[in-house]
Amino acid sequence: MKNVTLRQLKIFEAVARHLSFSRAAEELHLTQPAVSMQVQALEDLAGLPLTEQAGKKVRLTAAGEEVARQARRVAEQLREAGEALAALKGVEAGRLKLGVVSTAKYFAPSLLAEFRRRHPGVELQLTVNNRATIVRHLAENGIDLAIMGTPPTEFETVAKIFAEHPLVFIAAPDHPLADKKRIDPQRLAAETLLIREPGSGTRTALQRYLEEHHVTAGAMMELGSNETIKQAVMAGLGLSFISEHTIGLERSVGRLVKLNIIGTPVKRQWRLVYRTDKRLMPAATAFVSFMDNEGSRLIAAQIGKQMPAARG
């Protein structure tokens, strides 16, 4: 494929990402026939089919998966080269691609807003998803840095702790346990627990807490997001174990209460994570320094704004 062009790789990467010729054409401001022609030319150079049609859907062949992976690597290397040259010119610019687990979305925007205020020349790209997806993006070099609790073990990373992350049990205000003190963890066995999907860091922490306190969980209901869980708890469907950073607003208006269960809050840590072999560009390096110096303080200030006022 020595005669392949950057244009062809860019077009194919868009097709691979969307699994659609029409959506790739729309993103790149091209016609669909122009996209199809470039992909065909790339297939001719590869000597193998890169896509296949399954009804109205486009699927990548094994060769297509490999070309898409290499196309993303080329795009990333070009971006890094541009940022390195900008740094040599003394220009603070470039793009920072940050991935955060869904629980961190409650404070990540305020962190980015302050970082952007200090570094207005940096283009920011924020990806919010569950832990498994953020880990995959990190592995594939789709993001520069990630904010999460437990770093991945599938590959080597640098994981810098920047703030505490308390996890608590919550209930609706009219739940029988809402006003109890020092609740025995065994009481949880009789409750319905609303939990996140497999692979979630919060779910893993809950399982560890139950094991450490020898609690055999009763009924469980799996829900796909913190917002859905909070709505379900408020509706009286059960209790949940959740990041205290996600419930400030609901507590402040009396829609949720934090239960006083022995052994909680469970203290975890927020970490800024990147691959050990990742060459950090100036924008990413600046964000690492920013989080080292300001992360904990800014999160505490953000959460403090949402906490219910003390009763005198």
BAGUTI-368914 format. One record per residue: residue number from 1; residue in three letters; y, x, z of N, C-alpha, C in turn. Coordinates in steps of 0.02 Angstrom, whole numbers, plus 50000, padded with zeros to 5 digits. Example, Ala and Ser with C-alpha at 12.3 -4.5 7.8 and 13.67 -1.06 7.14 Angstrom:
2
{rec 1 ala {49716 50660 50390} {49775 50615 50390} {49835 50660 50390}}
{rec 2 ser {49888 50642 50354} {49947 50684 50357} {50002 50645 50394}}
This chain:
312
{rec 1 met {49939 50041 50000} {50000 50000 50000} {50063 50043 50000}}
{rec 2 lys {50061 50099 49964} {50117 50145 49966} {50180 50117 49933}}
{rec 3 asn {50173 50066 49891} {50231 50039 49856} {50258 49975 49888}}
{rec 4 val {50234 49959 49947} {50257 49899 49981} {50331 49907 50000}}
{rec 5 thr {50368 49852 49998} {50439 49855 50015} {50451 49823 50084}}
{rec 6 leu {50506 49842 50115} {50525 49812 50179} {50537 49737 50171}}
{rec 7 arg {50563 49717 50115} {50576 49646 50102} {50511 49607 50103}}
{rec 8 gln {50459 49635 50071} {50394 49600 50071} {50365 49594 50141}}
{rec 9 leu {50371 49647 50180} {50346 49645 50248} {50384 49594 50290}}
{rec 10 lys {50450 49592 50282} {50491 49544 50320} {50472 49473 50302}}
{rec 11 ile {50463 49460 50238} {50445 49392 50217} {50375 49373 50243}}
{rec 12 phe {50328 49420 50238} {50260 49403 50261} {50258 49393 50336}}
{rec 13 glu {50297 49433 50374} {50298 49424 50447} {50323 49355 50465}}
{rec 14 ala {50373 49330 50428} {50398 49262 50441} {50345 49210 50425}}
{rec 15 val {50309 49219 50370} {50255 49172 50353} {50201 49173 50407}}
{rec 16 ala {50183 49234 50430} {50131 49240 50481} {50152 49209 50547}}
{rec 17 arg {50216 49215 50563} {50241 49188 50627} {50243 49112 50625}}
{rec 18 his {50264 49084 50569} {50270 49011 50564} {50207 48977 50539}}
{rec 19 leu {50163 49018 50507} {50104 48990 50472} {50126 48935 50424}}
{rec 20 ser {50180 48950 50389} {50209 48902 50342} {50254 48938 50293}}
{rec 21 phe {50243 48928 50228} {50286 48957 50178} {50355 48924 50178}}
{rec 22 ser {50356 48859 50188} {50419 48823 50184} {50464 48841 50244}}
{rec 23 arg {50435 48846 50304} {50476 48864 50362} {50500 48936 50358}}
{rec 24 ala {50459 48981 50331} {50480 49050 50321} {50538 49052 50271}}
{rec 25 ala {50532 49013 50218} {50586 49011 50168} {50651 48985 50199}}
{rec 26 glu {50645 48935 50241} {50704 48907 50273} {50737 48959 50319}}
{rec 27 glu {50697 48996 50358} {50724 49046 50403} {50760 49102 50365}}
{rec 28 leu {50731 49122 50309} {50757 49179 50271} {50807 49159 50217}}
{rec 29 his {50822 49093 50212} {50869 49067 50162} {50846 49084 50091}}
{rec 30 leu {50781 49074 50079} {50751 49085 50013} {50719 49020 49990}}
{rec 31 thr {50700 49018 49927} {50661 48962 49903} {50588 48973 49919}}
{rec 32 gln {50550 48919 49923} {50479 48927 49938} {50442 48965 49882}}
{rec 33 pro {50458 48953 49818} {50425 48993 49765} {50439 49068 49772}}
{rec 34 ala {50500 49086 49794} {50517 49157 49803} {50474 49188 49858}}
{rec 35 val {50464 49151 49913} {50421 49175 49967} {50349 49183 49943}}
{rec 36 ser {50324 49133 49908} {50255 49136 49883} {50246 49194 49835}}
{rec 37 met {50296 49208 49794} {50291 49263 49746} {50287 49330 49782}}
{rec 38 gln {50327 49339 49834} {50327 49402 49871} {50261 49412 49909}}
{rec 39 val {50235 49358 49937} {50170 49363 49973} {50115 49380 49923}}
{rec 40 gln {50117 49350 49863} {50067 49365 49812} {50071 49439 49791}}
{rec 41 ala {50132 49464 49785} {50141 49534 49767} {50112 49579 49821}}
{rec 42 leu {50121 49560 49884} {50095 49599 49940} {50019 49597 49939}}
{rec 43 glu {49990 49539 49924} {49917 49533 49919} {49889 49578 49863}}
{rec 44 asp {49926 49581 49808} {49904 49624 49753} {49903 49697 49774}}
{rec 45 leu {49953 49718 49813} {49955 49786 49837} {49900 49800 49888}}
{rec 46 ala {49885 49749 49929} {49833 49757 49980} {49763 49755 49951}}
{rec 47 gly {49756 49719 49895} {49691 49712 49865} {49646 49663 49901}}
{rec 48 leu {49676 49624 49946} {49639 49574 49985} {49683 49513 49995}}
{rec 49 pro {49653 49454 50001} {49693 49395 50018} {49720 49400 50090}}
{rec 50 leu {49782 49383 50099} {49814 49387 50165} {49819 49319 50199}}
{rec 51 thr {49819 49266 50158} {49822 49198 50186} {49769 49155 50151}}
{rec 52 glu {49754 49100 50183} {49710 49051 50153} {49734 48982 50172}}
{rec 53 gln {49722 48934 50127} {49745 48867 50138} {49690 48825 50170}}
{rec 54 ala {49707 48790 50223} {49660 48744 50256} {49693 48676 50258}}
{rec 55 gly {49682 48637 50206} {49719 48574 50200} {49792 48589 50186}}
{rec 56 lys {49835 48565 50228} {49907 48579 50221} {49928 48638 50263}}
{rec 57 lys {49881 48667 50300} {49898 48722 50345} {49883 48790 50314}}
{rec 58 val {49922 48840 50335} {49912 48909 50313} {49879 48947 50371}}
{rec 59 arg {49827 48984 50354} {49795 49027 50404} {49795 49099 50379}}
{rec 60 leu {49797 49146 50425} {49794 49216 50407} {49721 49238 50403}}
{rec 61 thr {49706 49279 50353} {49641 49311 50351} {49642 49371 50399}}
{rec 62 ala {49585 49404 50406} {49584 49464 50449} {49632 49516 50422}}
{rec 63 ala {49635 49523 50356} {49682 49571 50326} {49754 49549 50339}}
{rec 64 gly {49766 49484 50336} {49833 49458 50349} {49855 49470 50420}}
{rec 65 glu {49809 49463 50468} {49825 49477 50538} {49847 49550 50546}}
{rec 66 glu {49810 49595 50513} {49826 49666 50519} {49894 49683 50486}}
{rec 67 val {49906 49655 50427} {49971 49668 50394} {50028 49640 50435}}
{rec 68 ala {50019 49581 50464} {50071 49551 50506} {50085 49595 50566}}
{rec 69 arg {50033 49621 50597} {50041 49664 50656} {50080 49727 50637}}
{rec 70 gln {50063 49757 50580} {50099 49817 50558} {50170 49802 50537}}
{rec 71 ala {50182 49743 50509} {50249 49724 50489} {50294 49717 50550}}
{rec 72 arg {50267 49690 50605} {50306 49685 50667} {50321 49754 50694}}
{rec 73 arg {50274 49800 50689} {50285 49868 50713} {50340 49903 50673}}
{rec 74 val {50339 49893 50607} {50391 49924 50565} {50459 49896 50583}}
{rec 75 ala {50464 49830 50592} {50528 49799 50609} {50553 49825 50676}}
{rec 76 glu {50508 49834 50724} {50528 49859 50789} {50551 49931 50785}}
{rec 77 gln {50517 49972 50745} {50537 50042 50737} {50605 50048 50704}}
{rec 78 leu {50619 50005 50656} {50684 50006 50623} {50739 49985 50672}}
{rec 79 arg {50724 49935 50714} {50773 49914 50764} {50787 49971 50813}}
{rec 80 glu {50735 50005 50836} {50744 50060 50883} {50784 50116 50851}}
{rec 81 ala {50771 50129 50787} {50808 50182 50753} {50882 50165 50750}}
{rec 82 gly {50897 50102 50735} {50967 50081 50732} {51002 50087 50799}}
{rec 83 glu {50967 50069 50853} {50997 50073 50919} {51006 50146 50941}}
{rec 84 ala {50957 50188 50922} {50963 50259 50939} {51023 50290 50904}}
{rec 85 leu {51034 50272 50841} {51091 50298 50804} {51156 50273 50834}}
{rec 86 ala {51156 50209 50854} {51216 50181 50885} {51232 50218 50950}}
{rec 87 ala {51180 50235 50988} {51190 50271 51051} {51220 50340 51038}}
{rec 88 leu {51196 50373 50984} {51223 50439 50967} {51297 50436 50948}}
{rec 89 lys {51317 50378 50921} {51387 50369 50903} {51429 50349 50963}}
{rec 90 gly {51397 50339 51020} {51434 50318 51079} {51450 50244 51079}}
{rec 91 val {51412 50204 51041} {51425 50133 51035} {51375 50096 51079}}
{rec 92 glu {51399 50053 51124} {51354 50012 51164} {51339 49949 51125}}
{rec 93 ala {51282 49947 51096} {51264 49890 51054} {51189 49880 51060}}
{rec 94 gly {51158 49854 51007} {51086 49845 51006} {51066 49777 51032}}
{rec 95 arg {51002 49766 51035} {50974 49702 51056} {50924 49713 51112}}
{rec 96 leu {50926 49669 51161} {50879 49670 51217} {50835 49608 51211}}
{rec 97 lys {50770 49619 51207} {50722 49564 51204} {50687 49559 51271}}
{rec 98 leu {50704 49507 51308} {50679 49498 51376} {50633 49437 51379}}
{rec 99 gly {50574 49447 51408} {50528 49392 51419} {50524 49376 51493}}
{rec 100 val {50524 49313 51512} {50518 49294 51582} {50466 49240 51589}}
{rec 101 val {50428 49243 51643} {50380 49190 51658} {50420 49127 51676}}
{rec 102 ser {50390 49070 51667} {50427 49007 51672} {50460 48997 51741}}
{rec 103 thr {50429 49023 51794} {50459 49015 51860} {50526 49052 51865}}
{rec 104 ala {50534 49106 51828} {50595 49147 51831} {50652 49117 51791}}
{rec 105 lys {50639 49063 51754} {50693 49035 51713} {50749 49004 51756}}
{rec 106 tyr {50735 48994 51821} {50785 48964 51864} {50840 49013 51883}}
{rec 107 phe {50827 49078 51876} {50880 49126 51892} {50894 49175 51835}}
{rec 108 ala {50849 49181 51786} {50859 49230 51732} {50923 49219 51693}}
{rec 109 pro {50943 49157 51676} {51005 49149 51639} {51067 49176 51675}}
{rec 110 ser {51070 49168 51741} {51128 49194 51777} {51129 49270 51777}}
{rec 111 leu {51069 49301 51779} {51065 49374 51774} {51090 49398 51706}}
{rec 112 leu {51068 49364 51654} {51088 49384 51587} {51163 49372 51575}}
{rec 113 ala {51189 49319 51604} {51261 49306 51596} {51302 49362 51626}}
{rec 114 glu {51282 49386 51685} {51318 49440 51717} {51309 49506 51679}}
{rec 115 phe {51248 49517 51654} {51236 49578 51615} {51278 49576 51551}}
{rec 116 arg {51281 49518 51519} {51320 49512 51457} {51394 49522 51471}}
{rec 117 arg {51418 49500 51529} {51488 49511 51546} {51504 49585 51550}}
{rec 118 arg {51457 49624 51576} {51467 49696 51583} {51453 49734 51518}}
{rec 119 his {51411 49706 51476} {51392 49739 51414} {51398 49690 51355}}
{rec 120 pro {51459 49672 51337} {51469 49619 51287} {51443 49636 51217}}
{rec 121 gly {51431 49700 51204} {51408 49719 51138} {51334 49710 51127}}
{rec 122 val {51296 49695 51179} {51224 49689 51174} {51204 49619 51153}}
{rec 123 glu {51161 49614 51104} {51133 49549 51083} {51072 49534 51125}}
{rec 124 leu {51070 49476 51155} {51015 49458 51201} {50968 49408 51168}}
{rec 125 gln {50904 49419 51179} {50853 49372 51157} {50807 49357 51216}}
{rec 126 leu {50806 49294 51239} {50767 49275 51297} {50707 49232 51277}}
{rec 127 thr {50648 49251 51300} {50587 49213 51288} {50561 49189 51355}}
{rec 128 val {50550 49124 51363} {50522 49095 51424} {50454 49065 51408}}
{rec 129 asn {50403 49084 51446} {50337 49057 51433} {50293 49069 51494}}
{rec 130 asn {50230 49047 51490} {50185 49060 51546} {50165 49134 51548}}
{rec 131 arg {50135 49154 51603} {50121 49225 51613} {50078 49254 51558}}
{rec 132 ala {50025 49218 51538} {49979 49244 51488} {50015 49259 51422}}
{rec 133 thr {50061 49216 51402} {50097 49226 51340} {50146 49284 51345}}
{rec 134 ile {50180 49289 51403} {50227 49345 51412} {50189 49411 51412}}
{rec 135 val {50131 49414 51443} {50090 49475 51442} {50070 49493 51370}}
{rec 136 arg {50053 49442 51331} {50034 49455 51261} {50093 49483 51221}}
{rec 137 his {50152 49453 51232} {50212 49479 51197} {50226 49551 51217}}
{rec 138 leu {50215 49566 51281} {50226 49634 51304} {50176 49682 51272}}
{rec 139 ala {50114 49660 51268} {50062 49702 51238} {50075 49715 51164}}
{rec 140 glu {50101 49665 51129} {50113 49671 51057} {50182 49700 51041}}
{rec 141 asn {50218 49721 51093} {50285 49750 51083} {50334 49698 51056}}
{rec 142 gly {50320 49634 51070} {50365 49582 51048} {50426 49574 51092}}
{rec 143 ile {50424 49602 51152} {50480 49603 51198} {50488 49673 51226}}
{rec 144 asp {50548 49689 51248} {50561 49755 51278} {50541 49757 51351}}
{rec 145 leu {50562 49705 51388} {50553 49702 51460} {50528 49632 51479}}
{rec 146 ala {50496 49627 51536} {50473 49562 51560} {50489 49556 51635}}
{rec 147 ile {50508 49496 51655} {50515 49479 51726} {50456 49436 51745}}
{rec 148 met {50417 49461 51794} {50357 49425 51816} {50341 49447 51887}}
{rec 149 gly {50290 49416 51915} {50268 49435 51982} {50218 49492 51980}}
{rec 150 thr {50157 49476 51959} {50104 49526 51956} {50100 49557 51887}}
{rec 151 pro {50106 49623 51882} {50105 49655 51816} {50035 49651 51786}}
{rec 152 pro {50030 49657 51720} {49964 49653 51688} {49922 49714 51704}}
{rec 153 thr {49857 49705 51701} {49810 49760 51712} {49776 49782 51647}}
{rec 154 glu {49789 49745 51592} {49756 49759 51529} {49782 49823 51496}}
{rec 155 phe {49842 49844 51514} {49871 49905 51487} {49919 49933 51538}}
{rec 156 glu {49938 49997 51529} {49979 50031 51579} {50052 50010 51573}}
{rec 157 thr {50083 49996 51631} {50152 49975 51632} {50190 50011 51687}}
{rec 158 val {50256 50009 51681} {50301 50025 51736} {50323 49958 51764}}
{rec 159 ala {50316 49948 51829} {50333 49885 51861} {50379 49899 51920}}
{rec 160 lys {50443 49881 51913} {50494 49897 51963} {50511 49834 52003}}
{rec 161 ile {50497 49835 52068} {50514 49779 52111} {50590 49774 52118}}
{rec 162 phe {50617 49713 52109} {50689 49705 52117} {50709 49649 52164}}
{rec 163 ala {50662 49606 52185} {50680 49552 52231} {50618 49523 52262}}
{rec 164 glu {50626 49491 52321} {50571 49454 52351} {50561 49387 52316}}
{rec 165 his {50499 49364 52317} {50482 49301 52284} {50440 49258 52332}}
{rec 166 pro {50472 49215 52371} {50435 49174 52419} {50402 49113 52386}}
{rec 167 leu {50340 49099 52405} {50303 49041 52381} {50290 48994 52440}}
{rec 168 val {50300 48929 52429} {50297 48880 52483} {50260 48818 52461}}
{rec 169 phe {50237 48779 52510} {50209 48712 52497} {50266 48661 52500}}
{rec 170 ile {50264 48613 52455} {50316 48561 52453} {50284 48492 52453}}
{rec 171 ala {50324 48444 52476} {50302 48374 52479} {50362 48329 52468}}
{rec 172 ala {50347 48265 52457} {50400 48215 52455} {50426 48205 52526}}
{rec 173 pro {50489 48186 52535} {50518 48179 52602} {50482 48129 52647}}
{rec 174 asp {50448 48079 52618} {50414 48028 52659} {50340 48044 52670}}
{rec 175 his {50319 48104 52652} {50249 48123 52663} {50237 48132 52738}}
{rec 176 pro {50178 48113 52764} {50164 48119 52836} {50172 48190 52864}}
{rec 177 leu {50165 48241 52823} {50172 48309 52847} {50243 48336 52844}}
{rec 178 ala {50289 48296 52816} {50356 48321 52800} {50393 48346 52861}}
{rec 179 asp {50386 48314 52919} {50424 48334 52978} {50382 48368 53031}}
{rec 180 lys {50321 48389 53013} {50277 48422 53061} {50294 48496 53066}}
{rec 181 lys {50279 48526 53125} {50291 48597 53137} {50225 48634 53140}}
{rec 182 arg {50224 48695 53114} {50165 48738 53116} {50101 48700 53097}}
{rec 183 ile {50100 48678 53036} {50044 48639 53010} {49984 48685 52998}}
{rec 184 asp {49926 48663 53022} {49864 48701 53011} {49847 48700 52937}}
{rec 185 pro {49833 48757 52906} {49815 48758 52834} {49755 48713 52818}}
{rec 186 gln {49711 48701 52868} {49653 48658 52855} {49673 48587 52836}}
{rec 187 arg {49734 48567 52854} {49758 48500 52835} {49762 48492 52759}}
{rec 188 leu {49766 48549 52723} {49772 48546 52650} {49708 48520 52618}}
{rec 189 ala {49651 48527 52652} {49587 48506 52623} {49586 48431 52610}}
{rec 190 ala {49626 48393 52646} {49626 48320 52638} {49680 48296 52589}}
{rec 191 glu {49716 48344 52559} {49772 48326 52515} {49755 48341 52442}}
{rec 192 thr {49788 48305 52397} {49784 48321 52327} {49834 48376 52312}}
{rec 193 leu {49810 48431 52283} {49854 48487 52267} {49869 48487 52193}}
{rec 194 leu {49933 48489 52177} {49955 48491 52107} {49964 48564 52088}}
{rec 195 ile {49927 48587 52039} {49924 48659 52024} {49942 48673 51952}}
{rec 196 arg {49961 48736 51938} {49976 48758 51871} {49912 48775 51832}}
{rec 197 glu {49921 48791 51769} {49865 48806 51725} {49832 48873 51743}}
{rec 198 pro {49769 48884 51722} {49736 48949 51734} {49778 49005 51704}}
{rec 199 gly {49781 49061 51740} {49821 49118 51717} {49890 49120 51746}}
{rec 200 ser {49911 49065 51777} {49977 49063 51809} {49976 49107 51871}}
{rec 201 gly {50030 49145 51882} {50034 49187 51941} {50036 49146 52005}}
{rec 202 thr {50070 49088 52002} {50074 49044 52061} {50005 49017 52079}}
{rec 203 arg {49967 48998 52029} {49899 48972 52042} {49856 49026 52073}}
{rec 204 thr {49860 49087 52048} {49822 49142 52076} {49841 49154 52149}}
{rec 205 ala {49906 49151 52165} {49929 49160 52234} {49903 49104 52279}}
{rec 206 leu {49902 49042 52253} {49876 48986 52292} {49802 48996 52308}}
{rec 207 gln {49763 49016 52258} {49691 49027 52269} {49680 49081 52322}}
{rec 208 arg {49721 49133 52320} {49715 49186 52369} {49732 49161 52439}}
{rec 209 tyr {49784 49120 52444} {49804 49092 52509} {49748 49049 52537}}
{rec 210 leu {49719 49006 52496} {49666 48962 52521} {49605 49002 52544}}
{rec 211 glu {49589 49055 52507} {49532 49097 52526} {49546 49133 52592}}
{rec 212 glu {49606 49160 52600} {49623 49197 52661} {49622 49152 52722}}
{rec 213 his {49637 49087 52713} {49639 49041 52770} {49577 48996 52773}}
{rec 214 his {49527 49014 52732} {49462 48980 52733} {49470 48905 52722}}
{rec 215 val {49512 48887 52675} {49523 48816 52660} {49483 48798 52597}}
{rec 216 thr {49442 48748 52603} {49407 48721 52545} {49449 48665 52515}}
{rec 217 ala {49477 48677 52457} {49523 48629 52427} {49486 48565 52409}}
{rec 218 gly {49520 48510 52417} {49492 48445 52398} {49511 48430 52326}}
{rec 219 ala {49545 48374 52316} {49564 48354 52248} {49619 48399 52221}}
{rec 220 met {49614 48414 52157} {49666 48454 52123} {49685 48420 52058}}
{rec 221 met {49749 48426 52041} {49773 48400 51977} {49812 48455 51942}}
{rec 222 glu {49791 48472 51882} {49823 48527 51845} {49880 48501 51802}}
{rec 223 leu {49938 48531 51809} {49997 48512 51771} {50027 48575 51739}}
{rec 224 gly {50061 48565 51683} {50079 48622 51641} {50145 48655 51653}}
{rec 225 ser {50186 48629 51698} {50252 48660 51709} {50276 48645 51779}}
{rec 226 asn {50323 48687 51803} {50352 48675 51869} {50390 48610 51871}}
{rec 227 glu {50425 48593 51817} {50464 48531 51816} {50418 48471 51823}}
{rec 228 thr {50362 48470 51788} {50315 48415 51793} {50286 48411 51864}}
{rec 229 ile {50270 48469 51892} {50243 48470 51960} {50294 48441 52010}}
{rec 230 lys {50356 48461 52005} {50407 48436 52051} {50414 48360 52045}}
{rec 231 gln {50415 48335 51984} {50420 48263 51974} {50360 48227 52004}}
{rec 232 ala {50301 48257 51996} {50240 48226 52023} {50240 48226 52099}}
{rec 233 val {50263 48280 52129} {50268 48282 52203} {50318 48230 52227}}
{rec 234 met {50375 48225 52195} {50425 48175 52215} {50399 48104 52208}}
{rec 235 ala {50354 48094 52160} {50324 48028 52150} {50268 48013 52200}}
{rec 236 gly {50249 48063 52240} {50198 48052 52291} {50127 48065 52268}}
{rec 237 leu {50118 48101 52212} {50050 48114 52187} {50013 48167 52227}}
{rec 238 gly {50049 48206 52266} {50016 48258 52305} {50064 48312 52328}}
{rec 239 leu {50035 48366 52352} {50074 48425 52373} {50068 48479 52320}}
{rec 240 ser {50112 48528 52325} {50106 48584 52279} {50128 48648 52313}}
{rec 241 phe {50106 48703 52283} {50123 48770 52305} {50165 48800 52249}}
{rec 242 ile {50227 48819 52265} {50274 48833 52211} {50324 48885 52234}}
{rec 243 ser {50357 48917 52187} {50409 48965 52204} {50468 48930 52237}}
{rec 244 glu {50491 48958 52293} {50549 48929 52327} {50611 48935 52283}}
{rec 245 his {50611 48979 52236} {50668 48988 52191} {50675 48930 52142}}
{rec 246 thr {50624 48886 52137} {50627 48831 52088} {50649 48765 52119}}
{rec 247 ile {50657 48761 52184} {50666 48695 52216} {50732 48687 52252}}
{rec 248 gly {50779 48733 52243} {50842 48730 52279} {50880 48665 52266}}
{rec 249 leu {50884 48644 52203} {50922 48584 52186} {50890 48522 52217}}
{rec 250 glu {50824 48516 52211} {50789 48457 52237} {50793 48454 52313}}
{rec 251 arg {50791 48511 52346} {50798 48511 52419} {50869 48492 52440}}
{rec 252 ser {50917 48516 52402} {50987 48503 52420} {51005 48429 52417}}
{rec 253 val {50970 48391 52375} {50984 48319 52370} {50931 48277 52405}}
{rec 254 gly {50886 48309 52442} {50837 48272 52483} {50780 48243 52444}}
{rec 255 arg {50764 48271 52385} {50708 48243 52347} {50642 48278 52362}}
{rec 256 leu {50645 48339 52388} {50586 48377 52407} {50597 48411 52474}}
{rec 257 val {50543 48423 52510} {50547 48461 52572} {50497 48518 52570}}
{rec 258 lys {50515 48571 52605} {50470 48629 52612} {50429 48618 52675}}
{rec 259 leu {50363 48622 52669} {50319 48610 52726} {50313 48673 52769}}
{rec 260 asn {50309 48661 52834} {50304 48716 52882} {50230 48730 52896}}
{rec 261 ile {50196 48757 52847} {50125 48771 52852} {50116 48844 52874}}
{rec 262 ile {50071 48854 52922} {50059 48921 52949} {50041 48969 52892}}
{rec 263 gly {50070 49028 52893} {50056 49078 52841} {50102 49074 52781}}
{rec 264 thr {50152 49029 52784} {50200 49024 52730} {50271 49033 52758}}
{rec 265 pro {50318 49054 52717} {50310 49067 52646} {50267 49129 52633}}
{rec 266 val {50232 49127 52577} {50194 49186 52555} {50242 49230 52517}}
{rec 267 lys {50251 49291 52540} {50300 49336 52510} {50268 49377 52454}}
{rec 268 arg {50293 49366 52394} {50275 49407 52337} {50339 49443 52315}}
{rec 269 gln {50335 49478 52259} {50393 49513 52233} {50403 49498 52159}}
{rec 270 trp {50466 49498 52141} {50483 49495 52069} {50486 49567 52043}}
{rec 271 arg {50459 49576 51984} {50458 49643 51953} {50487 49641 51882}}
{rec 272 leu {50519 49695 51865} {50540 49707 51796} {50487 49754 51766}}
{rec 273 val {50455 49731 51712} {50396 49765 51687} {50407 49787 51614}}
{rec 274 tyr {50384 49847 51598} {50382 49869 51528} {50324 49917 51519}}
{rec 275 arg {50304 49923 51457} {50247 49967 51442} {50264 50039 51457}}
{rec 276 thr {50214 50076 51484} {50224 50146 51500} {50243 50186 51437}}
{rec 277 asp {50214 50167 51380} {50227 50204 51319} {50287 50176 51280}}
{rec 278 lys {50324 50131 51310} {50381 50101 51277} {50441 50148 51279}}
{rec 279 arg {50470 50162 51222} {50532 50202 51220} {50590 50154 51227}}
{rec 280 leu {50621 50154 51286} {50675 50107 51299} {50738 50129 51263}}
{rec 281 met {50767 50082 51226} {50831 50093 51193} {50888 50084 51243}}
{rec 282 pro {50949 50103 51224} {51005 50101 51272} {51015 50033 51305}}
{rec 283 ala {51008 49978 51267} {51019 49912 51297} {50967 49898 51351}}
{rec 284 ala {50904 49915 51338} {50851 49903 51387} {50860 49949 51448}}
{rec 285 thr {50879 50011 51435} {50891 50057 51491} {50948 50032 51535}}
{rec 286 ala {51000 50005 51504} {51056 49978 51543} {51034 49919 51585}}
{rec 287 phe {50989 49878 51558} {50966 49819 51596} {50922 49841 51654}}
{rec 288 val {50881 49891 51645} {50840 49917 51700} {50885 49941 51756}}
{rec 289 ser {50936 49978 51740} {50983 50003 51791} {51020 49944 51824}}
{rec 290 phe {51039 49896 51785} {51074 49836 51811} {51030 49800 51861}}
{rec 291 met {50966 49791 51846} {50921 49756 51891} {50907 49796 51954}}
{rec 292 asp {50902 49862 51947} {50893 49905 52006} {50951 49895 52056}}
{rec 293 asn {51011 49891 52029} {51071 49890 52072} {51092 49820 52093}}
{rec 294 glu {51081 49770 52050} {51110 49704 52062} {51061 49646 52065}}
{rec 295 gly {50999 49657 52043} {50952 49602 52036} {50942 49561 52099}}
{rec 296 ser {50926 49594 52154} {50913 49559 52217} {50974 49520 52241}}
{rec 297 arg {51032 49551 52238} {51093 49519 52262} {51110 49457 52220}}
{rec 298 leu {51105 49462 52154} {51123 49406 52111} {51075 49348 52119}}
{rec 299 ile {51010 49363 52127} {50962 49309 52138} {50976 49273 52204}}
{rec 300 ala {50989 49312 52256} {51004 49282 52321} {51066 49238 52317}}
{rec 301 ala {51116 49260 52280} {51177 49220 52273} {51163 49156 52234}}
{rec 302 gln {51123 49161 52181} {51106 49103 52141} {51068 49051 52181}}
{rec 303 ile {51017 49074 52217} {50976 49028 52256} {51017 48999 52315}}
{rec 304 gly {51059 49041 52344} {51100 49018 52401} {51146 48960 52383}}
{rec 305 lys {51168 48957 52320} {51211 48902 52298} {51173 48835 52298}}
{rec 306 gln {51106 48839 52291} {51066 48778 52285} {51035 48756 52351}}
{rec 307 met {51036 48798 52402} {51003 48782 52464} {51040 48725 52501}}
{rec 308 pro {51002 48681 52533} {51035 48628 52572} {51076 48656 52629}}
{rec 309 ala {51131 48624 52644} {51174 48647 52698} {51139 48638 52765}}
{rec 310 ala {51151 48685 52810} {51120 48682 52877} {51148 48622 52915}}
{rec 311 arg {51105 48590 52953} {51127 48532 52993} {51148 48554 53062}}
{rec 312 gly {51207 48535 53082} {51231 48554 53148} {51224 48499 53199}}
